[in-house]
Amino acid sequence: MSKKVMLINATDSEEIRVATLVDGILSDFDIEFVHNEKIKGNIYKARVIRVDTSLQAAFIHYGGQKNGFLPIGELPRDMVSGDGRRGRIQDLLNKDQEIMVQAVREELGSKGAMMTAQISLPGRYLVLTPGNPLNGISRKIESREEREYFKRLIDELDIPKNFGVIVRTASLGVTKEDFQRDLEFLLDTYKEVQTRYKHRQGPGLAWQEDDVVTRTLRDGFTSDMEEVHIDDLDTFQAAQSFFRRTMPQFQQVVKHYIGKKPLFTKYQTDEQIDRIYARKVSLPSGGALVLDQTEALVAVDVNSGKTSGEGVEDMAFKANMEAAEEAARQLRLRDLAGLIVIDFIDMKKESHNKAVMERLVDCLKEDKARMEVGKINRFGVLVMTRQRLRPSIQHVTHEPCPTCQGSGQVKSIEALVLSVVRRLKSMLSRDGITEVRIKLAPSVAMAVLNQKRKDLAELEDVHDTRILILADPEVGYGEMAAEIERRDEEVAEKPTPVRPERVQDPEEETVVLGGDTPISFEKALGQEPKRIQPPADAEIKYDRRDAQRAALDERERLRALFESAKPEEIALDLVSEGDESESPAPAEEAPAKPRGRRREKPNKSSGSIEASTPIPVPVVPIPAPVVAPPRIVEPEPAPPVFNPSLMADLALPVRRPKLTAAPEVAAQSAKPEVKPAPKGRAKAKSAPVAPVVDALELAKLPKTASKNKLTAAAPEVPIKVPAKPVKRKPKS
């Protein structure tokens, strides 16, 4: 008797693996990733998106990435017309209608999931079918006595109205109490499904199928299984709970594995799992199976090995018998579905063909999927179909190779080199090409440069073209990227554009006086700078707060410049110093000094005159007093209006210049200008007070420049001179 063992590896949080061994040989294998959970068996609340009358099917949205497919044959019986015949799907379903569906096939490639509205809840011994009151027995139970026994048990069960049950294969040897306990559990589950469906807002999951461990124990555990080893404690406790609820008599079979070696390594299961993904599977007699899978078709080719037996017929028969057994096992392990074509080795005897087919059918009985098997025809080919239970193992753990695109073969290096040269000649057959840049994989690029160097040089001479072969690691093996440059695309050589000389603002051409702040050359020479007026229609955008701040700073700067650049003040200071000892001027006759900011002490290095140092002043004869003209009161100037020109003047950073004057020049500048008094006017008793000049008005006055000094022409203000000539005491 064969020994059956189930191994459950759940130590890795990313995946769970379940394997079934029969006498140490892998008989069944399932794997499930946490990020790629299966949806088969899940119940959803769906909404009809579109009803296709030509297909007689509906596309529904159930919350997945792609819409599900619901044919008319999967609608529940309560939606069928009264006469028992199904009508048209457009009469049964409407757009945006909500319906309860269950997934019967996973999404595969570009195809969406297959859905059904005939809900079924699987248990350990029974399958509950709400809405379908017909009872049934699994087709795998072939014994007539057993079928009659189960039929009597079903009739004795307390099944609600409008519900039906199906007896599963695992029910062999169970009692009525086991059936009733399983039925009550399924009825409670369906009530929970209905509650979740009613409270669900919008399409989405209403009930989820059990995990891979519980599902495998429910569907794959049989009474002849001796041990179930689980290496994870939480999974072991969940399995124990499932056994206590459904199969308490087999609870001692579940064991927690705590060995040092990994569970699959101890039972040498990893090596057998690796052979599942191979394209070629070896046979004991020396032959092999070659399996090629497409989306809906699987081709299985049986290859003969070494010659054995009495002749070719015996060798072919022995190889085909081994191939039939191994093909059934591989279909179950890999979960290959769709149309399956098995090409056996040709055999002349009909008895041999019949024996091989019967051996294949016997091995397929262990498979839970529905299948239809044909006969071996005169070409030695057998055609069969198999239901898909889950996505194939390769779709779960593998992806197509980026180099061969899933074909399994790539071109040789010689074929790739010839292909590149041919494509290059095809490109150069067009006119007007000056340069071609070819990007290839490094190995292919090296082969082209070494093997076809002479051909590339000839192509360059014939077509007057430059060819560049570039090695790019990002280009895949067998791929080619080309960049073509044509003559009409060449940019004509244009003369270097001459940038128009920008007329600089005079404030930008600067000169440094005294090693301090730079000012413009024209301002240093006393000339009026030429301002560049913007066009009348030009729009000047500025910030109002910045303009006000700049205007205030410029006003303070001009006021300080006005206070430090008045020559009259210097002259009067000199005169007052010389007159202090003998005849000081009366207080009422002293000229009024304009109020302003206190002047800072000039730097000695710049050649300026310090106020505290006495300076010898030459005696200058003062002419007879003259009558000053009467003071003419001019109207007060209007406040300045901010316009683009004024803003441009105020925004230029100009620091006040420093005055450096020689004593003689200062004395000469102190002479008042003598003018004849107008007739019929009375003499003024006191000197008129100099009018206060606004800083903005001062900026508009003409400026004069000398060789070593910078002075601003003061406004013409009459100054009264003392009547007595100034005499200086001789120095003792």
C-alpha positions in Angstrom: 0.0 0.0 0.0 1.3 3.4 -1.0 2.2 6.0 1.7 0.7 9.4 1.3 2.1 12.5 3.1 1.1 16.1 2.9 3.7 18.9 3.5 2.7 22.5 4.2 5.5 25.1 4.1 4.3 28.4 5.6 7.4 29.8 7.3 7.9 32.5 4.5 5.4 35.4 4.8 5.4 36.0 1.1 4.2 32.5 -0.1 2.7 29.3 1.1 3.5 25.9 -0.6 1.5 22.7 -0.3 2.9 19.4 -1.7 1.4 15.9 -1.6 3.8 12.9 -1.9 2.9 9.4 -2.8 5.8 7.0 -1.9 8.1 10.0 -1.9 7.1 11.1 -5.4 5.5 14.5 -5.9 1.8 13.9 -6.8 0.3 17.4 -6.3 1.7 20.8 -5.7 0.1 24.2 -5.1 1.6 27.6 -4.4 0.1 31.0 -3.5 1.7 34.3 -3.1 0.4 36.9 -0.7 0.5 39.7 -3.2 -1.2 37.5 -5.9 -4.2 35.9 -4.1 -6.6 33.8 -6.2 -10.1 35.1 -6.7 -11.6 31.8 -7.8 -14.5 30.9 -5.5 -14.9 34.5 -4.2 -18.5 36.0 -4.2 -18.9 39.6 -5.4 -21.6 42.2 -5.6 -21.4 43.2 -9.3 -23.0 45.8 -11.6 -23.8 45.1 -15.3 -21.7 47.3 -17.5 -22.8 46.2 -21.0 -25.1 43.5 -22.4 -23.7 42.0 -25.6 -26.6 40.6 -27.7 -24.3 38.9 -30.3 -22.4 36.9 -27.6 -25.5 36.5 -25.4 -23.3 37.5 -22.5 -22.9 40.4 -20.1 -19.7 42.3 -19.0 -19.9 43.1 -15.3 -17.8 45.2 -13.0 -17.0 43.4 -9.7 -14.1 45.5 -8.4 -11.3 43.8 -10.3 -8.9 45.4 -12.8 -10.8 44.0 -15.7 -14.5 43.4 -16.2 -15.8 39.9 -15.7 -17.6 37.8 -18.3 -21.0 36.4 -17.5 -22.6 34.2 -20.2 -26.3 33.5 -20.3 -25.7 29.8 -19.4 -24.4 30.9 -16.0 -27.6 32.8 -14.9 -29.5 31.4 -11.9 -32.6 29.3 -12.5 -34.9 31.8 -10.9 -34.2 34.2 -13.7 -35.3 31.7 -16.4 -38.8 32.1 -18.0 -41.7 30.1 -16.7 -41.6 27.5 -19.4 -38.1 26.4 -18.4 -36.4 27.8 -21.5 -33.9 30.5 -21.3 -34.8 33.7 -23.1 -32.5 36.4 -24.5 -30.0 37.9 -22.1 -31.1 41.4 -23.0 -34.5 40.5 -21.6 -33.0 39.2 -18.4 -30.3 41.7 -17.6 -30.3 45.5 -17.8 -27.4 48.0 -17.7 -26.4 49.1 -14.1 -28.3 46.2 -12.6 -26.8 44.7 -9.5 -26.3 40.9 -9.3 -24.5 38.4 -7.0 -21.8 36.5 -8.9 -19.0 34.1 -8.1 -15.6 33.7 -9.8 -15.1 30.4 -11.6 -11.9 31.2 -13.5 -9.0 33.5 -12.8 -7.9 36.4 -15.0 -5.5 35.1 -17.6 -3.5 37.5 -19.9 -5.8 39.9 -21.6 -8.9 37.9 -20.7 -11.0 38.8 -17.7 -12.4 36.5 -15.0 -15.2 34.1 -15.8 -18.2 34.7 -13.6 -21.3 32.7 -12.7 -24.6 33.7 -11.0 -25.1 30.2 -9.8 -23.6 30.4 -6.3 -22.1 27.3 -4.8 -20.5 27.0 -1.3 -18.1 24.0 -1.0 -17.8 22.1 2.3 -15.8 19.0 3.4 -18.5 16.5 2.3 -21.2 18.6 0.6 -21.5 21.5 -1.8 -24.5 23.9 -1.1 -26.2 25.3 -4.2 -28.6 28.1 -3.3 -31.3 28.8 -5.8 -30.9 25.3 -7.3 -33.1 22.8 -5.5 -31.7 19.8 -7.4 -29.5 17.3 -5.5 -26.6 15.4 -7.0 -23.7 13.1 -6.5 -20.2 13.5 -7.8 -19.5 11.8 -11.1 -16.2 10.4 -9.7 -18.3 8.1 -7.4 -18.9 5.3 -9.9 -20.1 2.5 -7.7 -23.8 1.9 -8.0 -24.2 0.8 -4.3 -22.4 3.9 -3.1 -24.5 6.2 -5.2 -27.7 4.6 -3.9 -26.4 4.9 -0.3 -25.7 8.6 -0.7 -29.0 9.2 -2.3 -30.8 7.8 0.8 -28.7 10.0 3.1 -29.5 13.1 1.2 -33.2 12.4 1.4 -33.0 12.1 5.1 -31.2 15.5 5.5 -33.1 18.6 6.6 -32.5 20.7 3.5 -34.3 24.1 3.3 -36.6 24.9 0.4 -35.0 26.3 -2.8 -31.6 24.8 -1.7 -29.7 21.8 -3.1 -26.6 19.8 -2.2 -24.0 17.8 -4.1 -22.2 14.9 -2.5 -18.4 15.2 -2.9 -15.8 12.4 -3.5 -14.4 12.8 0.0 -17.8 11.6 1.5 -16.9 7.9 1.2 -17.3 6.2 4.5 -19.1 9.1 6.3 -22.3 9.0 8.3 -25.5 11.0 8.3 -24.3 13.1 11.3 -21.2 14.2 9.3 -23.5 15.3 6.5 -25.8 17.2 8.8 -23.0 19.0 10.6 -21.4 20.1 7.3 -24.8 21.2 5.9 -25.5 23.5 9.0 -22.1 25.1 8.6 -22.8 25.8 4.9 -26.2 27.3 5.7 -24.7 29.7 8.3 -22.0 30.7 5.8 -24.7 31.6 3.2 -26.6 33.7 5.6 -23.4 35.7 6.3 -22.9 36.1 2.6 -26.4 37.5 2.1 -25.8 39.9 5.0 -22.6 41.2 3.6 -24.1 41.5 0.1 -27.0 43.7 1.4 -24.8 46.0 3.4 -22.2 46.4 0.6 -22.2 49.8 -1.0 -21.2 49.4 -4.7 -19.4 46.6 -6.5 -16.9 44.6 -4.4 -16.0 41.5 -2.4 -18.9 40.0 -0.4 -17.3 36.7 0.7 -13.7 35.4 0.3 -12.7 31.8 -0.3 -10.6 30.0 2.3 -6.8 30.3 2.2 -4.6 27.8 0.3 -4.0 25.7 3.5 -7.6 25.3 4.4 -8.6 24.8 0.8 -6.1 22.1 0.3 -7.1 20.2 3.5 -10.7 20.5 2.6 -10.4 19.4 -1.0 -7.2 17.2 -1.0 -7.2 15.4 2.3 -8.3 11.8 2.1 -8.8 9.1 4.7 -5.7 7.1 3.4 -3.4 10.0 4.2 -1.1 9.1 7.0 0.6 12.4 8.0 0.2 16.2 7.5 3.3 18.1 8.5 3.1 21.9 9.0 6.2 24.0 9.9 4.4 27.2 11.0 2.7 27.4 14.4 -0.1 29.7 13.4 -0.9 27.6 10.4 -0.8 24.5 12.5 -3.3 25.9 14.9 -5.6 27.0 12.1 -5.5 23.4 10.6 -6.3 21.9 14.0 -9.3 24.1 14.3 -10.5 23.0 10.8 -10.1 19.3 11.7 -12.0 19.7 15.0 -14.9 21.3 13.1 -15.1 18.9 10.1 -13.0 15.8 10.8 -12.4 15.3 14.5 -11.5 11.6 14.0 -8.4 12.6 11.9 -7.2 15.3 14.3 -4.1 13.3 15.4 -2.9 13.2 11.8 -1.9 16.9 11.8 1.6 17.4 13.2 3.8 20.5 13.8 7.3 20.1 12.3 10.1 21.5 14.4 13.1 19.9 12.8 16.4 21.7 12.0 16.3 21.0 8.3 13.7 22.7 6.1 10.6 20.6 5.7 10.8 20.3 1.9 14.5 19.6 2.1 14.0 16.7 4.5 11.6 15.0 2.1 13.7 15.9 -1.0 10.8 17.9 -2.5 12.7 20.9 -3.8 14.4 19.0 -6.5 11.1 17.6 -7.8 9.5 21.0 -7.8 12.3 22.5 -9.9 11.7 19.8 -12.5 8.1 21.0 -12.9 9.3 24.2 -14.6 11.5 22.4 -17.1 10.5 22.1 -20.7 11.9 18.6 -21.0 11.0 15.8 -18.6 13.0 12.6 -18.7 11.5 9.1 -18.7 12.9 6.0 -17.0 13.5 4.2 -20.3 15.7 7.0 -21.7 12.9 8.8 -23.6 11.6 12.3 -22.8 8.5 14.5 -22.8 8.7 18.0 -24.4 5.9 20.3 -23.3 5.1 23.6 -25.0 2.4 25.8 -23.6 0.4 28.5 -25.4 -2.6 30.5 -24.1 -5.2 27.9 -25.0 -3.3 24.9 -26.4 -0.6 22.5 -24.9 1.6 20.3 -27.1 3.2 17.2 -25.5 5.8 15.5 -27.7 7.0 12.0 -26.8 10.6 11.3 -27.8 12.1 7.9 -27.9 15.4 7.0 -26.2 17.7 4.1 -26.4 16.6 0.9 -28.1 15.2 -1.7 -25.7 13.1 -4.9 -26.0 12.8 -7.1 -29.0 12.4 -4.4 -31.6 11.1 -1.0 -32.5 7.5 -1.8 -31.7 8.3 -3.0 -28.2 10.6 0.0 -27.6 7.8 2.4 -28.7 5.2 0.7 -26.6 7.3 0.8 -23.5 8.1 4.5 -24.0 4.5 5.4 -24.7 3.3 3.6 -21.5 5.8 5.6 -19.4 4.9 8.8 -21.3 1.1 8.3 -20.6 1.7 8.1 -16.8 4.1 11.0 -16.7 1.9 13.2 -19.0 -1.1 12.8 -16.6 1.2 13.7 -13.6 2.6 16.8 -15.4 -0.9 18.0 -16.4 -1.9 17.8 -12.8 1.2 19.4 -11.3 1.5 22.2 -13.8 -2.3 22.7 -14.1 -2.2 22.7 -17.9 -5.7 23.3 -19.3 -7.4 23.9 -22.6 -6.9 21.8 -25.7 -4.1 19.2 -25.1 -2.4 17.3 -27.9 -0.2 14.4 -27.1 2.0 13.0 -29.9 2.9 9.4 -29.0 5.5 7.3 -30.9 3.9 5.5 -33.8 2.8 2.0 -33.0 1.5 -0.5 -35.6 -0.5 -2.8 -33.3 -4.0 -1.5 -32.3 -3.8 -3.4 -29.0 -0.8 -1.3 -28.0 -2.6 2.0 -28.9 -5.6 0.9 -26.8 -3.4 -0.1 -23.8 -1.6 3.3 -23.9 -5.0 5.2 -23.9 -6.4 3.1 -21.0 -3.2 3.7 -19.0 -3.6 7.5 -19.6 -7.3 7.4 -18.5 -6.5 5.5 -15.3 -3.8 8.0 -14.3 -6.1 10.9 -15.0 -8.7 9.6 -12.5 -6.7 11.2 -9.6 -7.2 14.6 -11.2 -10.1 16.7 -9.9 -10.5 18.7 -13.1 -13.2 17.7 -15.6 -11.7 16.2 -18.7 -12.6 14.6 -22.0 -10.2 12.2 -23.6 -10.2 11.0 -27.2 -8.6 8.1 -29.0 -5.2 7.7 -30.6 -5.7 8.3 -34.3 -3.8 6.8 -37.2 -1.2 9.6 -36.9 -0.4 8.6 -33.3 -1.9 11.8 -31.9 -4.3 11.9 -28.9 -6.5 15.0 -28.3 -8.1 15.8 -25.0 -9.4 18.7 -23.0 -8.9 19.7 -19.4 -10.6 22.2 -17.1 -8.5 24.9 -15.6 -8.6 24.8 -11.8 -6.0 27.6 -11.1 -3.4 29.5 -13.0 -0.6 27.4 -14.2 2.6 27.3 -12.0 4.6 29.0 -14.7 2.2 32.0 -14.9 2.5 32.4 -11.1 6.3 32.2 -10.6 7.7 33.0 -14.1 7.6 35.8 -16.7 8.6 35.8 -20.4 12.3 36.2 -21.1 13.2 39.7 -22.3 15.9 38.3 -24.7 14.0 35.5 -26.4 10.5 36.9 -25.8 9.4 33.5 -24.5 10.4 31.5 -27.5 13.4 29.9 -25.9 15.9 30.6 -28.7 17.9 33.6 -30.1 19.8 34.2 -33.3 23.4 33.2 -33.5 26.1 36.0 -33.6 26.8 35.4 -37.3 23.2 35.7 -38.2 22.9 38.9 -36.2 26.0 40.5 -37.9 24.6 39.7 -41.4 21.2 41.1 -40.4 22.7 44.4 -39.3 24.7 44.8 -42.5 21.6 44.1 -44.6 19.5 46.6 -42.7 22.3 49.1 -43.0 22.4 48.7 -46.8 18.6 49.1 -46.9 18.9 52.4 -45.1 21.7 53.8 -47.3 19.7 53.1 -50.4 17.9 56.3 -49.8 19.4 59.5 -50.9 20.6 62.4 -48.8 22.0 60.5 -45.8 25.2 61.9 -44.3 25.5 60.0 -41.1 24.1 56.8 -39.6 24.5 55.8 -36.0 23.8 52.2 -35.1 23.4 51.1 -31.5 23.9 47.4 -30.7 24.5 45.1 -27.8 28.2 45.2 -26.9 28.9 41.6 -28.2 27.1 42.2 -31.5 28.7 45.6 -32.0 32.2 44.1 -31.5 31.4 41.3 -34.0 30.2 43.8 -36.6 33.3 46.0 -36.3 35.7 43.0 -36.5 34.0 40.9 -39.2 32.5 43.6 -41.5 35.1 46.3 -41.2 35.8 46.2 -45.0 32.1 46.2 -45.9 31.5 49.2 -43.7 34.4 51.2 -45.3 33.0 50.4 -48.8 29.6 51.6 -47.9 31.0 54.8 -46.6 32.9 55.4 -49.8 30.0 54.5 -52.2 27.3 56.5 -50.4 29.5 59.3 -49.1 28.2 58.6 -45.6 29.7 58.3 -42.2 28.7 55.0 -40.4 29.1 54.8 -36.6 28.7 51.5 -34.7 28.1 52.1 -31.0 28.0 49.6 -28.2 25.1 50.3 -25.8 24.5 47.9 -22.9 20.9 49.1 -22.7 20.1 47.6 -26.1 18.9 44.0 -25.8 20.6 41.1 -27.6 19.3 40.9 -31.1 17.9 44.5 -31.1 19.1 47.4 -33.2 18.6 51.1 -32.8 19.4 53.5 -35.7 19.7 57.3 -35.9 19.8 58.8 -39.4 21.0 62.3 -40.2 20.1 63.7 -43.7 21.6 66.6 -45.7 18.5 68.6 -45.8 18.4 68.4 -42.0 21.9 69.9 -41.7 21.9 73.3 -40.3 23.6 75.8 -42.7 26.7 77.5 -41.3 25.5 80.9 -40.2 27.8 83.8 -39.5 28.4 84.5 -35.9 25.5 86.7 -34.9 26.8 90.2 -34.0 25.1 91.3 -30.9 23.9 94.8 -31.1 25.8 97.1 -28.8 23.6 98.1 -26.0 23.7 101.7 -25.3 24.7 101.8 -21.8 23.3 104.2 -19.3 25.9 106.8 -18.3 25.5 105.7 -14.8 26.9 102.3 -15.8 30.2 103.7 -17.1 31.8 104.5 -13.7 35.0 106.1 -12.3 36.2 105.9 -8.8 37.0 109.1 -7.0 39.0 108.8 -3.8 38.9 105.0 -3.8 35.3 104.9 -2.6 32.0 104.7 -4.5 32.0 104.6 -8.4 30.2 107.4 -10.3 29.7 108.0 -14.0 32.4 109.7 -16.1 29.9 112.4 -17.3 29.0 113.2 -13.8 32.7 113.5 -12.8 33.3 115.9 -15.8 30.3 118.0 -14.8 28.2 117.1 -17.8 24.6 116.3 -17.8 24.2 112.6 -18.4 22.1 111.6 -21.4 19.2 109.5 -20.3 17.7 106.9 -22.6 14.0 107.5 -22.7 11.9 104.4 -23.1 9.3 104.4 -25.8 6.0 106.0 -25.0 4.0 102.8 -25.4 6.5 100.8 -23.3 5.0 99.5 -20.1 7.2 99.8 -17.1 6.4 97.4 -14.3 7.7 98.1 -10.9 6.7 97.6 -7.3 5.3 100.7 -5.6 7.0 100.0 -2.3 10.4 99.7 -4.0 9.8 102.9 -5.9 9.0 104.8 -2.7 12.0 103.4 -0.9 14.3 104.3 -3.7 12.9 107.8 -3.9 13.5 108.4 -0.2 17.0 107.1 -0.3 17.8 109.3 -3.3 16.3 112.3 -1.6 18.5 111.9 1.5 21.5 111.4 -0.7 20.9 114.6 -2.7 20.2 116.5 0.5 23.5 115.4 2.0 25.3 116.3 -1.3 23.7 119.7 -1.3 24.9 120.4 2.2 28.5 119.3 1.5 28.9 121.0 -1.9 27.9 124.6 -1.2 30.9 126.9 -1.9 29.3 129.8 -0.1 29.3 128.0 3.2 33.0 127.3 3.0 33.8 130.9 2.1 31.7 132.3 4.9 33.4 130.0 7.4 36.8 131.2 6.3 35.7 134.8 6.5 34.2 134.4 9.9 37.4 132.7 11.2 39.5 135.6 10.0 37.2 138.3 11.5 36.7 136.7 14.9 39.6 138.6 16.5 38.9 142.1 15.4 35.4 143.0 14.3 32.9 140.2 14.5 29.8 140.7 12.5 26.6 141.7 14.3 24.3 138.8 15.0 21.5 140.3 13.0 23.8 140.8 10.0 25.3 137.3 10.0 24.1 135.2 7.1 21.8 132.5 8.1 23.3 129.0 7.7 20.9 126.5 6.2 19.9 123.8 8.6 21.0 120.3 7.6 22.7 117.1 8.6 26.0 117.5 10.4 28.9 116.9 8.1 31.2 114.0 8.7 34.9 114.5 9.0 36.5 114.0 5.6 39.2 111.5 5.1 42.7 112.9 5.2 44.0 110.7 2.5 41.6 112.0 -0.1 43.0 115.5 0.0 40.0 117.2 1.7 40.2 119.9 4.3 39.5 119.2 8.0 37.2 121.7 9.7 39.3 121.7 12.9 42.7 122.5 11.3 43.4 126.2 10.9 44.3 127.1 7.3 46.2 130.2 6.3 44.0 132.3 4.1 45.5 135.1 1.9 44.2 138.6 2.4 41.7 139.4 -0.2 40.6 143.1 -0.7 36.9 143.5 -0.3 35.3 146.2 -2.5 32.9 148.8 -1.2 29.6 147.6 -0.1 27.0 147.4 -2.7 23.3 147.4 -2.4 21.9 144.0 -2.9 19.0 143.7 -5.2 15.7 143.1 -3.5 14.8 139.5 -2.8 12.5 138.0 -5.4 10.2 135.5 -3.9 9.7 132.7 -6.4 6.6 130.5 -6.3 7.1 127.2 -4.4 7.9 124.4 -6.9 5.3 121.7 -7.3 6.1 118.4 -5.8 7.7 115.9 -8.2 5.5 113.6 -10.2 6.7 110.0 -10.4 7.1 109.1 -14.0 9.3 106.5 -15.9 12.1 109.0 -16.4 12.3 110.1 -12.8 12.1 106.5 -11.6 15.1 105.6 -13.8 17.1 108.6 -12.4 16.3 107.7 -8.8 17.0 104.0 -9.2 20.6 104.5 -10.3 23.0 104.1 -7.3 25.1 107.3 -7.2 27.1 108.2 -4.1 27.9 111.7 -3.3 31.3 112.9 -4.5 34.0 114.2 -2.2 35.2 117.8 -2.4 38.9 118.5 -2.5 39.6 122.2 -2.8 42.8 124.3 -2.4 42.7 127.3 -0.1 43.2 129.7 -2.9 40.3 128.3 -4.9 38.1 128.3 -1.8 38.8 131.9 -1.2 38.1 132.9 -4.8 34.9 130.9 -4.8 33.9 133.0 -1.8 33.8 136.3 -3.7 30.3 137.5 -4.3 29.3 138.6 -7.7 28.9 142.4 -7.8 25.9 143.7 -9.7 24.7 147.3 -10.0 21.7 148.1 -8.0 18.6 149.0 -9.8 17.4 152.6 -9.6 14.7 153.7 -7.4 15.2 151.0 -4.9 16.1 151.3 -1.3 19.2 149.8 0.2 18.6 146.6 2.1 19.7 146.8 5.8 20.4 143.2 6.2 21.5 140.3 4.0 18.7 138.3 2.5 18.4 134.7 3.7 19.3 132.1 1.1 16.3 130.2 -0.1 16.1 126.5 0.7 16.6 124.5 -2.4 14.8 121.2 -2.7 17.0 118.1 -3.3 15.1 117.3 -6.5 15.6 120.8 -7.8 19.3 120.7 -6.9 19.7 117.6 -9.0 18.5 119.5 -12.0 21.0 122.3 -11.6 24.0 122.4 -14.0 27.2 121.0 -12.6 30.8 122.3 -13.2 34.0 120.3 -12.9 37.6 121.3 -12.3 40.7 119.3 -12.5 40.9 118.1 -9.0 37.5 118.9 -7.5 33.9 118.3 -8.1 31.5 121.2 -7.2 27.9 121.9 -7.8 26.9 125.4 -9.0 24.9 127.0 -6.2 21.9 129.1 -6.9 22.5 132.8 -7.4 21.7 134.3 -3.9 22.8 137.8 -3.0 25.1 137.9 0.0 25.8 141.0 2.1 29.5 141.7 2.7 30.7 143.6 5.8 31.3 147.3 5.3 34.9 147.3 6.7 37.7 145.6 5.0 38.9 142.5 6.6 42.3 143.0 8.4 44.3 140.2 9.8 46.7 140.6 12.8 50.3 140.0 12.0 51.5 136.8 13.5 53.6 137.2 16.6 
